[in-house]
Amino acid sequence: MSWEKSLIRIAGYDVEIRQKRLAEVVLRREAAEMRLLMIDAEQEAEAAFIRSRPEAAFHQSAYLAGCKARRLNIRAEIDLILAEESGARDALAEAFEAQKKYEHVADGMARRRLREAARRETAELDELGVRQAGRPAPGGV
């Protein structure tokens, strides 16, 4: 395997790793957002419970304060994950860029090799033509 193909393969592996990393970060963000939605659902269920049993209302302020604290913690976690996700996206874009550069260089080198082979073949055919032009034709005068 040529060094160009090895380099492209390594760059492809790097892209793959960064894609997996981004997917993990996105899953973590989605899980945190789901926990936020669960808090909303729990609050609605608690509000329905309090409507059905007014004597439980004296616990509501403590419950709401706890929900608010949990929500703030989850929002802070989501903000951190969003920053991490942005970094992971940037890293993935850079890896794609590097891979494309390597592929472009390899394509250029392959085209150069083809041009060189075509040039050599043309030179050989020209030399063969010159040699044949210097000889008399077989069976001719």
The first five atom37 places (N, CA, C, CB, O) and aatype in JSON, in Angstrom:
{
  "aatype": [12, 15, 17, 6, 11, 15, 10, 9, 1, 9, 0, 7, 18, 3, 19, 6, 9, 1, 5, 11, 1, 10, 0, 6, 19, 19, 10, 1, 1, 6, 0, 0, 6, 12, 1, 10, 10, 12, 9, 3, 0, 6, 5, 6, 0, 6, 0, 0, 13, 9, 1, 15, 1, 14, 6, 0, 0, 13, 8, 5, 15, 0, 18, 10, 0, 7, 4, 11, 0, 1, 1, 10, 2, 9, 1, 0, 6, 9, 3, 10, 9, 10, 0, 6, 6, 15, 7, 0, 1, 3, 0, 10, 0, 6, 0, 13, 6, 0, 5, 11, 11, 18, 6, 8, 19, 0, 3, 7, 12, 0, 1, 1, 1, 10, 1, 6, 0, 0, 1, 1, 6, 16, 0, 6, 10, 3, 6, 10, 7, 19, 1, 5, 0, 7, 1, 14, 0, 14, 7, 7, 19],
  "atom_mask": [
    [1, 1, 1, 1, 1],
    [1, 1, 1, 1, 1],
    [1, 1, 1, 1, 1],
    [1, 1, 1, 1, 1],
    [1, 1, 1, 1, 1],
    [1, 1, 1, 1, 1],
    [1, 1, 1, 1, 1],
    [1, 1, 1, 1, 1],
    [1, 1, 1, 1, 1],
    [1, 1, 1, 1, 1],
    [1, 1, 1, 1, 1],
    [1, 1, 1, 0, 1],
    [1, 1, 1, 1, 1],
    [1, 1, 1, 1, 1],
    [1, 1, 1, 1, 1],
    [1, 1, 1, 1, 1],
    [1, 1, 1, 1, 1],
    [1, 1, 1, 1, 1],
    [1, 1, 1, 1, 1],
    [1, 1, 1, 1, 1],
    [1, 1, 1, 1, 1],
    [1, 1, 1, 1, 1],
    [1, 1, 1, 1, 1],
    [1, 1, 1, 1, 1],
    [1, 1, 1, 1, 1],
    [1, 1, 1, 1, 1],
    [1, 1, 1, 1, 1],
    [1, 1, 1, 1, 1],
    [1, 1, 1, 1, 1],
    [1, 1, 1, 1, 1],
    [1, 1, 1, 1, 1],
    [1, 1, 1, 1, 1],
    [1, 1, 1, 1, 1],
    [1, 1, 1, 1, 1],
    [1, 1, 1, 1, 1],
    [1, 1, 1, 1, 1],
    [1, 1, 1, 1, 1],
    [1, 1, 1, 1, 1],
    [1, 1, 1, 1, 1],
    [1, 1, 1, 1, 1],
    [1, 1, 1, 1, 1],
    [1, 1, 1, 1, 1],
    [1, 1, 1, 1, 1],
    [1, 1, 1, 1, 1],
    [1, 1, 1, 1, 1],
    [1, 1, 1, 1, 1],
    [1, 1, 1, 1, 1],
    [1, 1, 1, 1, 1],
    [1, 1, 1, 1, 1],
    [1, 1, 1, 1, 1],
    [1, 1, 1, 1, 1],
    [1, 1, 1, 1, 1],
    [1, 1, 1, 1, 1],
    [1, 1, 1, 1, 1],
    [1, 1, 1, 1, 1],
    [1, 1, 1, 1, 1],
    [1, 1, 1, 1, 1],
    [1, 1, 1, 1, 1],
    [1, 1, 1, 1, 1],
    [1, 1, 1, 1, 1],
    [1, 1, 1, 1, 1],
    [1, 1, 1, 1, 1],
    [1, 1, 1, 1, 1],
    [1, 1, 1, 1, 1],
    [1, 1, 1, 1, 1],
    [1, 1, 1, 0, 1],
    [1, 1, 1, 1, 1],
    [1, 1, 1, 1, 1],
    [1, 1, 1, 1, 1],
    [1, 1, 1, 1, 1],
    [1, 1, 1, 1, 1],
    [1, 1, 1, 1, 1],
    [1, 1, 1, 1, 1],
    [1, 1, 1, 1, 1],
    [1, 1, 1, 1, 1],
    [1, 1, 1, 1, 1],
    [1, 1, 1, 1, 1],
    [1, 1, 1, 1, 1],
    [1, 1, 1, 1, 1],
    [1, 1, 1, 1, 1],
    [1, 1, 1, 1, 1],
    [1, 1, 1, 1, 1],
    [1, 1, 1, 1, 1],
    [1, 1, 1, 1, 1],
    [1, 1, 1, 1, 1],
    [1, 1, 1, 1, 1],
    [1, 1, 1, 0, 1],
    [1, 1, 1, 1, 1],
    [1, 1, 1, 1, 1],
    [1, 1, 1, 1, 1],
    [1, 1, 1, 1, 1],
    [1, 1, 1, 1, 1],
    [1, 1, 1, 1, 1],
    [1, 1, 1, 1, 1],
    [1, 1, 1, 1, 1],
    [1, 1, 1, 1, 1],
    [1, 1, 1, 1, 1],
    [1, 1, 1, 1, 1],
    [1, 1, 1, 1, 1],
    [1, 1, 1, 1, 1],
    [1, 1, 1, 1, 1],
    [1, 1, 1, 1, 1],
    [1, 1, 1, 1, 1],
    [1, 1, 1, 1, 1],
    [1, 1, 1, 1, 1],
    [1, 1, 1, 1, 1],
    [1, 1, 1, 1, 1],
    [1, 1, 1, 0, 1],
    [1, 1, 1, 1, 1],
    [1, 1, 1, 1, 1],
    [1, 1, 1, 1, 1],
    [1, 1, 1, 1, 1],
    [1, 1, 1, 1, 1],
    [1, 1, 1, 1, 1],
    [1, 1, 1, 1, 1],
    [1, 1, 1, 1, 1],
    [1, 1, 1, 1, 1],
    [1, 1, 1, 1, 1],
    [1, 1, 1, 1, 1],
    [1, 1, 1, 1, 1],
    [1, 1, 1, 1, 1],
    [1, 1, 1, 1, 1],
    [1, 1, 1, 1, 1],
    [1, 1, 1, 1, 1],
    [1, 1, 1, 1, 1],
    [1, 1, 1, 1, 1],
    [1, 1, 1, 1, 1],
    [1, 1, 1, 1, 1],
    [1, 1, 1, 0, 1],
    [1, 1, 1, 1, 1],
    [1, 1, 1, 1, 1],
    [1, 1, 1, 1, 1],
    [1, 1, 1, 1, 1],
    [1, 1, 1, 0, 1],
    [1, 1, 1, 1, 1],
    [1, 1, 1, 1, 1],
    [1, 1, 1, 1, 1],
    [1, 1, 1, 1, 1],
    [1, 1, 1, 0, 1],
    [1, 1, 1, 0, 1],
    [1, 1, 1, 1, 1]
  ],
  "atom_positions": [
    [[0.85, -1.17, 0.0], [0.0, 0.0, 0.0], [0.9, 1.24, 0.0], [-0.97, 0.0, 1.22], [1.86, 1.32, 0.76]],
    [[0.56, 2.18, -0.84], [1.38, 3.39, -0.94], [1.16, 4.27, 0.29], [1.04, 4.18, -2.23], [0.17, 4.14, 1.01]],
    [[2.11, 5.16, 0.5], [2.01, 6.02, 1.67], [0.81, 6.95, 1.56], [3.28, 6.84, 1.84], [0.23, 7.34, 2.58]],
    [[0.42, 7.31, 0.33], [-0.75, 8.18, 0.17], [-2.01, 7.48, 0.65], [-0.9, 8.61, -1.3], [-2.83, 8.06, 1.36]],
    [[-2.15, 6.21, 0.25], [-3.34, 5.46, 0.67], [-3.34, 5.24, 2.17], [-3.4, 4.11, -0.06], [-4.39, 5.29, 2.81]],
    [[-2.16, 5.0, 2.74], [-2.07, 4.82, 4.19], [-2.48, 6.09, 4.91], [-0.64, 4.42, 4.6], [-3.21, 6.05, 5.91]],
    [[-2.02, 7.22, 4.41], [-2.35, 8.5, 5.03], [-3.85, 8.78, 4.93], [-1.55, 9.63, 4.37], [-4.46, 9.25, 5.89]],
    [[-4.43, 8.49, 3.79], [-5.87, 8.68, 3.61], [-6.64, 7.75, 4.54], [-6.28, 8.43, 2.13], [-7.65, 8.14, 5.12]],
    [[-6.17, 6.53, 4.67], [-6.83, 5.56, 5.55], [-6.77, 6.02, 7.0], [-6.2, 4.17, 5.4], [-7.76, 5.92, 7.73]],
    [[-5.63, 6.52, 7.42], [-5.48, 7.02, 8.79], [-6.4, 8.23, 9.0], [-4.01, 7.4, 9.09], [-7.04, 8.35, 10.04]],
    [[-6.46, 9.12, 8.01], [-7.34, 10.29, 8.11], [-8.8, 9.85, 8.17], [-7.11, 11.24, 6.91], [-9.6, 10.44, 8.9]],
    [[-9.15, 8.83, 7.41], [-10.51, 8.29, 7.46], [-10.84, 7.71, 8.82], [0.0, 0.0, 0.0], [-11.95, 7.86, 9.32]],
    [[-9.86, 7.05, 9.42], [-10.03, 6.5, 10.76], [-10.23, 7.64, 11.76], [-8.81, 5.63, 11.17], [-11.07, 7.54, 12.66]],
    [[-9.47, 8.72, 11.61], [-9.61, 9.88, 12.49], [-11.01, 10.48, 12.35], [-8.54, 10.95, 12.16], [-11.63, 10.84, 13.36]],
    [[-11.51, 10.58, 11.14], [-12.87, 11.1, 10.9], [-13.88, 10.2, 11.6], [-13.18, 11.19, 9.38], [-14.81, 10.68, 12.25]],
    [[-13.7, 8.89, 11.46], [-14.61, 7.93, 12.09], [-14.64, 8.1, 13.6], [-14.19, 6.5, 11.75], [-15.71, 8.11, 14.21]],
    [[-13.48, 8.24, 14.22], [-13.39, 8.43, 15.67], [-14.1, 9.71, 16.08], [-11.91, 8.46, 16.12], [-14.83, 9.73, 17.07]],
    [[-13.88, 10.76, 15.33], [-14.5, 12.05, 15.68], [-16.01, 12.02, 15.46], [-13.88, 13.18, 14.85], [-16.75, 12.69, 16.19]],
    [[-16.48, 11.25, 14.48], [-17.92, 11.1, 14.29], [-18.54, 10.37, 15.48], [-18.22, 10.34, 12.97], [-19.6, 10.74, 15.96]],
    [[-17.86, 9.33, 15.94], [-18.36, 8.59, 17.1], [-18.38, 9.48, 18.33], [-17.5, 7.34, 17.37], [-19.33, 9.44, 19.12]],
    [[-17.34, 10.27, 18.5], [-17.27, 11.19, 19.65], [-18.42, 12.18, 19.6], [-15.92, 11.94, 19.68], [-19.07, 12.44, 20.61]],
    [[-18.68, 12.75, 18.42], [-19.78, 13.7, 18.27], [-21.12, 13.01, 18.58], [-19.79, 14.29, 16.85], [-21.98, 13.59, 19.24]],
    [[-21.29, 11.79, 18.1], [-22.53, 11.05, 18.36], [-22.72, 10.83, 19.86], [-22.52, 9.7, 17.62], [-23.84, 10.95, 20.36]],
    [[-21.64, 10.51, 20.58], [-21.74, 10.32, 22.02], [-22.15, 11.62, 22.71], [-20.4, 9.83, 22.59], [-23.0, 11.6, 23.61]],
    [[-21.56, 12.72, 22.3], [-21.88, 14.02, 22.91], [-23.34, 14.38, 22.63], [-20.94, 15.13, 22.37], [-24.04, 14.87, 23.52]],
    [[-23.8, 14.15, 21.41], [-25.19, 14.45, 21.05], [-26.14, 13.59, 21.88], [-25.44, 14.22, 19.54], [-27.17, 14.08, 22.34]],
    [[-25.81, 12.32, 22.07], [-26.65, 11.45, 22.89], [-26.71, 11.95, 24.33], [-26.12, 10.01, 22.86], [-27.78, 11.92, 24.95]],
    [[-25.59, 12.41, 24.86], [-25.59, 12.94, 26.23], [-26.46, 14.19, 26.33], [-24.15, 13.27, 26.68], [-27.19, 14.37, 27.3]],
    [[-26.37, 15.05, 25.32], [-27.2, 16.26, 25.32], [-28.68, 15.91, 25.24], [-26.82, 17.18, 24.14], [-29.5, 16.47, 25.97]],
    [[-29.02, 14.97, 24.37], [-30.42, 14.55, 24.24], [-30.93, 13.93, 25.53], [-30.57, 13.57, 23.08], [-32.08, 14.14, 25.91]],
    [[-30.08, 13.16, 26.22], [-30.48, 12.56, 27.5], [-30.73, 13.64, 28.54], [-29.41, 11.57, 28.0], [-31.68, 13.55, 29.32]],
    [[-29.89, 14.67, 28.56], [-30.07, 15.77, 29.51], [-31.36, 16.53, 29.19], [-28.85, 16.73, 29.49], [-32.1, 16.92, 30.09]],
    [[-31.62, 16.75, 27.91], [-32.85, 17.43, 27.52], [-34.07, 16.59, 27.89], [-32.85, 17.73, 26.01], [-35.11, 17.13, 28.27]],
    [[-33.94, 15.28, 27.79], [-35.03, 14.39, 28.18], [-35.28, 14.48, 29.69], [-34.72, 12.92, 27.77], [-36.43, 14.47, 30.13]],
    [[-34.19, 14.57, 30.47], [-34.36, 14.72, 31.92], [-35.08, 16.03, 32.24], [-32.99, 14.68, 32.64], [-35.88, 16.09, 33.18]],
    [[-34.8, 17.07, 31.47], [-35.48, 18.35, 31.65], [-36.98, 18.2, 31.37], [-34.87, 19.42, 30.73], [-37.81, 18.73, 32.11]],
    [[-37.31, 17.48, 30.31], [-38.73, 17.24, 29.99], [-39.4, 16.39, 31.08], [-38.85, 16.54, 28.63], [-40.57, 16.59, 31.39]],
    [[-38.65, 15.47, 31.64], [-39.2, 14.63, 32.72], [-39.53, 15.48, 33.95], [-38.2, 13.51, 33.1], [-40.53, 15.23, 34.62]],
    [[-38.7, 16.47, 34.24], [-38.99, 17.36, 35.36], [-40.3, 18.1, 35.1], [-37.83, 18.37, 35.59], [-41.12, 18.25, 36.01]],
    [[-40.5, 18.57, 33.88], [-41.76, 19.25, 33.53], [-42.95, 18.32, 33.72], [-41.71, 19.77, 32.08], [-43.98, 18.71, 34.27]],
    [[-42.8, 17.09, 33.26], [-43.88, 16.11, 33.4], [-44.15, 15.81, 34.87], [-43.54, 14.81, 32.65], [-45.31, 15.69, 35.28]],
    [[-43.1, 15.69, 35.67], [-43.28, 15.45, 37.11], [-44.0, 16.62, 37.76], [-41.91, 15.21, 37.79], [-44.86, 16.42, 38.62]],
    [[-43.65, 17.84, 37.36], [-44.31, 19.01, 37.93], [-45.79, 19.02, 37.58], [-43.65, 20.3, 37.43], [-46.63, 19.35, 38.43]],
    [[-46.13, 18.67, 36.35], [-47.53, 18.61, 35.95], [-48.27, 17.54, 36.75], [-47.66, 18.34, 34.45], [-49.4, 17.76, 37.19]],
    [[-47.64, 16.4, 36.93], [-48.27, 15.33, 37.71], [-48.45, 15.77, 39.16], [-47.43, 14.04, 37.65], [-49.48, 15.49, 39.78]],
    [[-47.47, 16.44, 39.7], [-47.56, 16.94, 41.08], [-48.67, 17.98, 41.2], [-46.21, 17.53, 41.54], [-49.41, 17.99, 42.19]],
    [[-48.79, 18.86, 40.21], [-49.86, 19.87, 40.23], [-51.23, 19.21, 40.19], [-49.7, 20.85, 39.05], [-52.14, 19.64, 40.89]],
    [[-51.38, 18.17, 39.38], [-52.64, 17.43, 39.32], [-52.93, 16.75, 40.65], [-52.61, 16.39, 38.18], [-54.07, 16.73, 41.1]],
    [[-51.91, 16.21, 41.28], [-52.08, 15.56, 42.58], [-52.53, 16.58, 43.63], [-50.76, 14.87, 43.03], [-53.41, 16.3, 44.44]],
    [[-51.92, 17.75, 43.61], [-52.27, 18.79, 44.59], [-53.69, 19.3, 44.35], [-51.26, 19.96, 44.51], [-54.39, 19.63, 45.31]],
    [[-54.12, 19.37, 43.1], [-55.5, 19.78, 42.82], [-56.48, 18.76, 43.39], [-55.72, 19.95, 41.31], [-57.56, 19.12, 43.86]],
    [[-56.09, 17.49, 43.34], [-57.0, 16.46, 43.86], [-56.92, 16.34, 45.38], [-56.68, 15.12, 43.22], [-57.88, 15.89, 46.01]],
    [[-55.8, 16.73, 45.99], [-55.63, 16.64, 47.44], [-55.05, 17.96, 47.95], [-54.71, 15.44, 47.84], [-53.84, 18.06, 48.13]],
    [[-55.87, 18.93, 48.19], [-55.4, 20.25, 48.61], [-54.56, 20.24, 49.89], [-56.58, 21.16, 48.81], [-53.75, 21.14, 50.09]],
    [[-54.73, 19.24, 50.75], [-53.95, 19.2, 51.99], [-52.46, 18.97, 51.73], [-54.48, 18.09, 52.91], [-51.64, 19.22, 52.61]],
    [[-52.11, 18.51, 50.53], [-50.71, 18.28, 50.19], [-50.04, 19.55, 49.66], [-50.6, 17.17, 49.15], [-48.84, 19.53, 49.37]],
    [[-50.78, 20.64, 49.55], [-50.27, 21.87, 48.96], [-49.14, 22.49, 49.76], [-51.37, 22.86, 48.8], [-48.32, 23.22, 49.2]],
    [[-49.08, 22.23, 51.06], [-48.04, 22.88, 51.86], [-46.65, 22.35, 51.52], [-48.32, 22.68, 53.34], [-45.66, 22.99, 51.87]],
    [[-46.55, 21.22, 50.86], [-45.25, 20.69, 50.42], [-44.85, 21.21, 49.04], [-45.31, 19.16, 50.4], [-43.71, 21.03, 48.6]],
    [[-45.78, 21.86, 48.37], [-45.54, 22.26, 46.98], [-44.39, 23.25, 46.84], [-46.79, 22.87, 46.4], [-43.6, 23.13, 45.9]],
    [[-44.26, 24.2, 47.73], [-43.19, 25.19, 47.58], [-41.81, 24.53, 47.67], [-43.32, 26.29, 48.66], [-40.91, 24.89, 46.91]],
    [[-41.65, 23.58, 48.58], [-40.37, 22.87, 48.68], [-40.13, 22.02, 47.44], [-40.34, 21.98, 49.95], [-39.01, 21.95, 46.93]],
    [[-41.2, 21.39, 46.95], [-41.08, 20.56, 45.75], [-40.68, 21.43, 44.56], [-42.4, 19.82, 45.46], [-39.79, 21.06, 43.79]],
    [[-41.33, 22.59, 44.4], [-41.02, 23.48, 43.28], [-39.6, 24.03, 43.38], [-42.03, 24.63, 43.23], [-38.92, 24.19, 42.36]],
    [[-39.15, 24.32, 44.61], [-37.77, 24.79, 44.79], [-36.78, 23.69, 44.38], [-37.52, 25.22, 46.26], [-35.76, 23.97, 43.75]],
    [[-37.09, 22.45, 44.74], [-36.23, 21.33, 44.34], [-36.21, 21.15, 42.83], [0.0, 0.0, 0.0], [-35.16, 20.91, 42.24]],
    [[-37.38, 21.29, 42.2], [-37.46, 21.18, 40.74], [-36.67, 22.29, 40.07], [-38.94, 21.23, 40.27], [-35.98, 22.07, 39.07]],
    [[-36.77, 23.5, 40.63], [-36.03, 24.63, 40.06], [-34.53, 24.38, 40.14], [-36.4, 25.94, 40.8], [-33.8, 24.65, 39.19]],
    [[-34.07, 23.87, 41.28], [-32.64, 23.58, 41.44], [-32.19, 22.49, 40.47], [-32.33, 23.14, 42.9], [-31.14, 22.6, 39.85]],
    [[-32.99, 21.43, 40.33], [-32.66, 20.36, 39.39], [-32.62, 20.89, 37.96], [-33.67, 19.2, 39.49], [-31.73, 20.56, 37.18]],
    [[-33.61, 21.74, 37.63], [-33.67, 22.32, 36.29], [-32.43, 23.17, 36.02], [-34.96, 23.17, 36.12], [-31.85, 23.09, 34.93]],
    [[-32.02, 23.98, 36.98], [-30.82, 24.81, 36.81], [-29.57, 23.94, 36.61], [-30.63, 25.73, 38.02], [-28.73, 24.25, 35.77]],
    [[-29.47, 22.87, 37.39], [-28.32, 21.96, 37.23], [-28.3, 21.32, 35.85], [-28.35, 20.86, 38.32], [-27.25, 21.22, 35.21]],
    [[-29.46, 20.89, 35.4], [-29.54, 20.24, 34.09], [-29.26, 21.25, 32.98], [-30.93, 19.59, 33.88], [-28.58, 20.93, 32.0]],
    [[-29.77, 22.46, 33.12], [-29.5, 23.5, 32.1], [-28.0, 23.81, 32.04], [-30.31, 24.79, 32.4], [-27.44, 23.99, 30.96]],
    [[-27.36, 23.87, 33.2], [-25.9, 24.11, 33.23], [-25.18, 22.95, 32.55], [-25.4, 24.28, 34.69], [-24.22, 23.16, 31.8]],
    [[-25.64, 21.73, 32.81], [-25.04, 20.55, 32.16], [-25.24, 20.62, 30.65], [-25.67, 19.25, 32.73], [-24.32, 20.31, 29.89]],
    [[-26.43, 21.02, 30.21], [-26.71, 21.13, 28.77], [-25.82, 22.19, 28.14], [-28.21, 21.47, 28.53], [-25.31, 22.0, 27.03]],
    [[-25.62, 23.32, 28.84], [-24.74, 24.36, 28.31], [-23.31, 23.84, 28.12], [-24.73, 25.58, 29.24], [-22.67, 24.12, 27.11]],
    [[-22.82, 23.08, 29.1], [-21.48, 22.49, 28.97], [-21.42, 21.51, 27.81], [-21.08, 21.79, 30.28], [-20.46, 21.49, 27.04]],
    [[-22.46, 20.7, 27.7], [-22.5, 19.7, 26.62], [-22.57, 20.4, 25.26], [-23.7, 18.74, 26.8], [-21.96, 19.95, 24.3]],
    [[-23.33, 21.5, 25.18], [-23.41, 22.24, 23.91], [-22.05, 22.79, 23.5], [-24.42, 23.39, 24.03], [-21.69, 22.77, 22.33]],
    [[-21.29, 23.28, 24.48], [-19.94, 23.76, 24.17], [-19.06, 22.6, 23.71], [-19.31, 24.45, 25.41], [-18.28, 22.74, 22.76]],
    [[-19.19, 21.46, 24.38], [-18.42, 20.28, 23.98], [-18.85, 19.81, 22.59], [-18.61, 19.15, 25.01], [-18.01, 19.4, 21.79]],
    [[-20.15, 19.88, 22.31], [-20.66, 19.47, 21.0], [-20.11, 20.38, 19.91], [-22.2, 19.49, 20.99], [-19.75, 19.92, 18.83]],
    [[-20.07, 21.66, 20.19], [-19.52, 22.61, 19.21], [-18.05, 22.29, 18.92], [-19.66, 24.06, 19.73], [-17.62, 22.3, 17.77]],
    [[-17.29, 22.0, 19.97], [-15.89, 21.62, 19.79], [-15.75, 20.33, 19.01], [0.0, 0.0, 0.0], [-14.86, 20.2, 18.16]],
    [[-16.63, 19.36, 19.29], [-16.59, 18.08, 18.58], [-16.93, 18.28, 17.1], [-17.56, 17.07, 19.22], [-16.33, 17.65, 16.23]],
    [[-17.89, 19.16, 16.82], [-18.24, 19.45, 15.42], [-17.07, 20.12, 14.69], [-19.5, 20.36, 15.35], [-16.77, 19.78, 13.55]],
    [[-16.42, 21.06, 15.37], [-15.26, 21.72, 14.76], [-14.14, 20.72, 14.49], [-14.75, 22.85, 15.68], [-13.51, 20.75, 13.43]],
    [[-13.9, 19.83, 15.46], [-12.85, 18.82, 15.29], [-13.18, 17.89, 14.12], [-12.66, 18.0, 16.59], [-12.3, 17.5, 13.36]],
    [[-14.45, 17.52, 14.0], [-14.87, 16.66, 12.89], [-14.68, 17.38, 11.56], [-16.35, 16.23, 13.07], [-14.23, 16.78, 10.58]],
    [[-15.04, 18.66, 11.51], [-14.86, 19.43, 10.27], [-13.38, 19.5, 9.9], [-15.44, 20.86, 10.43], [-13.03, 19.37, 8.73]],
    [[-12.51, 19.7, 10.89], [-11.07, 19.74, 10.62], [-10.56, 18.39, 10.12], [-10.3, 20.15, 11.89], [-9.73, 18.33, 9.22]],
    [[-11.08, 17.31, 10.7], [-10.66, 15.97, 10.27], [-11.09, 15.71, 8.82], [-11.24, 14.89, 11.21], [-10.33, 15.16, 8.03]],
    [[-12.33, 16.11, 8.48], [-12.8, 15.97, 7.1], [-11.92, 16.79, 6.16], [-14.27, 16.42, 6.98], [-11.55, 16.34, 5.07]],
    [[-11.59, 18.0, 6.59], [-10.75, 18.88, 5.78], [-9.39, 18.24, 5.51], [-10.56, 20.24, 6.48], [-8.9, 18.24, 4.39]],
    [[-8.79, 17.69, 6.56], [-7.48, 17.03, 6.42], [-7.58, 15.84, 5.48], [-6.94, 16.58, 7.8], [-6.72, 15.64, 4.62]],
    [[-8.64, 15.05, 5.64], [-8.81, 13.88, 4.77], [-8.94, 14.32, 3.31], [-10.06, 13.07, 5.2], [-8.33, 13.71, 2.43]],
    [[-9.71, 15.36, 3.06], [-9.88, 15.84, 1.69], [-8.57, 16.37, 1.12], [-10.96, 16.94, 1.63], [-8.28, 16.19, -0.06]],
    [[-7.76, 17.02, 1.96], [-6.46, 17.5, 1.5], [-5.58, 16.33, 1.08], [-5.76, 18.33, 2.59], [-4.94, 16.37, 0.03]],
    [[-5.56, 15.28, 1.9], [-4.74, 14.11, 1.57], [-5.25, 13.45, 0.29], [-4.76, 13.1, 2.73], [-4.45, 13.04, -0.55]],
    [[-6.57, 13.36, 0.15], [-7.13, 12.77, -1.07], [-6.77, 13.62, -2.29], [-8.66, 12.62, -0.95], [-6.45, 13.08, -3.35]],
    [[-6.82, 14.93, -2.13], [-6.48, 15.83, -3.24], [-5.01, 15.67, -3.64], [-6.76, 17.3, -2.84], [-4.69, 15.61, -4.83]],
    [[-4.13, 15.59, -2.65], [-2.7, 15.4, -2.94], [-2.48, 14.06, -3.64], [-1.86, 15.47, -1.63], [-1.73, 13.99, -4.61]],
    [[-3.14, 13.01, -3.14], [-2.99, 11.68, -3.76], [-3.5, 11.69, -5.2], [-3.74, 10.62, -2.93], [-2.88, 11.09, -6.08]],
    [[-4.63, 12.36, -5.44], [-5.15, 12.46, -6.81], [-4.18, 13.2, -7.71], [-6.52, 13.16, -6.81], [-3.94, 12.79, -8.85]],
    [[-3.61, 14.28, -7.2], [-2.63, 15.05, -7.99], [-1.42, 14.21, -8.32], [0.0, 0.0, 0.0], [-0.91, 14.26, -9.44]],
    [[-0.94, 13.43, -7.35], [0.22, 12.57, -7.59], [-0.11, 11.48, -8.6], [0.72, 11.94, -6.28], [0.72, 11.14, -9.44]],
    [[-1.32, 10.92, -8.53], [-1.72, 9.88, -9.48], [-1.8, 10.47, -10.89], [-3.08, 9.26, -9.07], [-1.36, 9.85, -11.86]],
    [[-2.37, 11.67, -11.0], [-2.44, 12.32, -12.33], [-1.04, 12.61, -12.86], [-3.26, 13.63, -12.24], [-0.79, 12.44, -14.05]],
    [[-0.14, 13.04, -11.98], [1.24, 13.32, -12.4], [1.91, 12.04, -12.89], [2.04, 13.94, -11.23], [2.62, 12.06, -13.89]],
    [[1.69, 10.93, -12.17], [2.28, 9.65, -12.61], [1.72, 9.24, -13.97], [2.0, 8.54, -11.57], [2.47, 8.75, -14.82]],
    [[0.42, 9.44, -14.18], [-0.18, 9.1, -15.47], [0.39, 9.97, -16.59], [-1.71, 9.26, -15.41], [0.69, 9.48, -17.68]],
    [[0.53, 11.27, -16.32], [1.12, 12.17, -17.33], [2.55, 11.75, -17.65], [1.09, 13.63, -16.84], [2.95, 11.75, -18.82]],
    [[3.31, 11.4, -16.62], [4.7, 10.99, -16.83], [4.75, 9.7, -17.65], [5.43, 10.8, -15.48], [5.59, 9.56, -18.54]],
    [[3.87, 8.74, -17.34], [3.83, 7.48, -18.1], [3.44, 7.76, -19.56], [2.83, 6.48, -17.44], [4.02, 7.18, -20.48]],
    [[2.47, 8.64, -19.76], [2.06, 8.99, -21.13], [3.19, 9.69, -21.86], [0.79, 9.88, -21.1], [3.4, 9.44, -23.05]],
    [[3.92, 10.56, -21.17], [5.05, 11.27, -21.79], [6.13, 10.27, -22.2], [5.64, 12.32, -20.82], [6.68, 10.36, -23.3]],
    [[6.44, 9.31, -21.3], [7.45, 8.3, -21.63], [7.02, 7.44, -22.81], [7.73, 7.4, -20.41], [7.82, 7.14, -23.7]],
    [[5.75, 7.06, -22.84], [5.24, 6.24, -23.93], [5.33, 7.01, -25.25], [3.78, 5.81, -23.66], [5.73, 6.45, -26.28]],
    [[4.97, 8.27, -25.22], [5.06, 9.11, -26.43], [6.51, 9.21, -26.89], [4.48, 10.51, -26.17], [6.8, 9.13, -28.08]],
    [[7.43, 9.4, -25.95], [8.85, 9.5, -26.29], [9.34, 8.19, -26.9], [9.7, 9.86, -25.05], [10.09, 8.2, -27.88]],
    [[8.92, 7.06, -26.34], [9.33, 5.76, -26.88], [8.77, 5.56, -28.29], [8.85, 4.62, -25.96], [9.48, 5.08, -29.18]],
    [[7.51, 5.94, -28.49], [6.9, 5.8, -29.81], [7.58, 6.74, -30.82], [5.39, 6.09, -29.75], [7.78, 6.37, -31.98]],
    [[7.93, 7.94, -30.38], [8.65, 8.87, -31.27], [10.0, 8.29, -31.66], [8.84, 10.25, -30.58], [10.4, 8.35, -32.83]],
    [[10.7, 7.74, -30.67], [12.01, 7.16, -30.96], [11.87, 5.97, -31.91], [12.71, 6.71, -29.66], [12.68, 5.8, -32.83]],
    [[10.85, 5.16, -31.68], [10.6, 4.02, -32.57], [10.3, 4.52, -33.98], [9.43, 3.16, -32.03], [10.78, 3.94, -34.95]],
    [[9.52, 5.57, -34.11], [9.2, 6.14, -35.42], [10.44, 6.68, -36.11], [0.0, 0.0, 0.0], [10.6, 6.52, -37.32]],
    [[11.33, 7.33, -35.35], [12.57, 7.87, -35.92], [13.44, 6.72, -36.42], [13.34, 8.73, -34.88], [14.01, 6.79, -37.51]],
    [[13.54, 5.67, -35.62], [14.35, 4.51, -36.04], [13.79, 3.89, -37.31], [14.41, 3.45, -34.92], [14.54, 3.55, -38.23]],
    [[12.48, 3.75, -37.34], [11.87, 3.11, -38.51], [11.96, 4.02, -39.74], [10.4, 2.77, -38.21], [12.04, 3.53, -40.86]],
    [[11.96, 5.31, -39.53], [12.06, 6.24, -40.66], [13.46, 6.18, -41.27], [11.74, 7.68, -40.21], [13.62, 6.45, -42.46]],
    [[14.45, 5.83, -40.48], [15.83, 5.75, -40.98], [16.08, 4.47, -41.75], [0.0, 0.0, 0.0], [17.05, 4.42, -42.5]],
    [[15.27, 3.47, -41.6], [15.44, 2.19, -42.31], [14.57, 2.17, -43.55], [15.1, 1.0, -41.38], [13.51, 2.78, -43.6]],
    [[15.05, 1.44, -44.56], [14.19, 1.28, -45.74], [13.04, 0.33, -45.41], [15.0, 0.75, -46.96], [13.18, -0.56, -44.56]],
    [[11.94, 0.52, -46.07], [10.78, -0.34, -45.85], [11.1, -1.75, -46.32], [9.52, 0.21, -46.58], [11.76, -1.91, -47.34]],
    [[10.64, -2.77, -45.6], [10.93, -4.14, -46.01], [10.29, -4.44, -47.37], [10.43, -5.15, -44.95], [9.13, -4.11, -47.61]],
    [[11.06, -5.06, -48.23], [10.57, -5.43, -49.55], [10.47, -4.25, -50.49], [0.0, 0.0, 0.0], [9.98, -4.39, -51.62]],
    [[10.91, -3.11, -50.07], [10.8, -1.91, -50.91], [12.13, -1.56, -51.53], [0.0, 0.0, 0.0], [13.12, -2.26, -51.31]],
    [[12.18, -0.5, -52.28], [13.38, -0.08, -52.98], [14.28, 0.7, -52.12], [13.04, 0.7, -54.16], [15.34, 1.14, -52.58]]
  ]
}
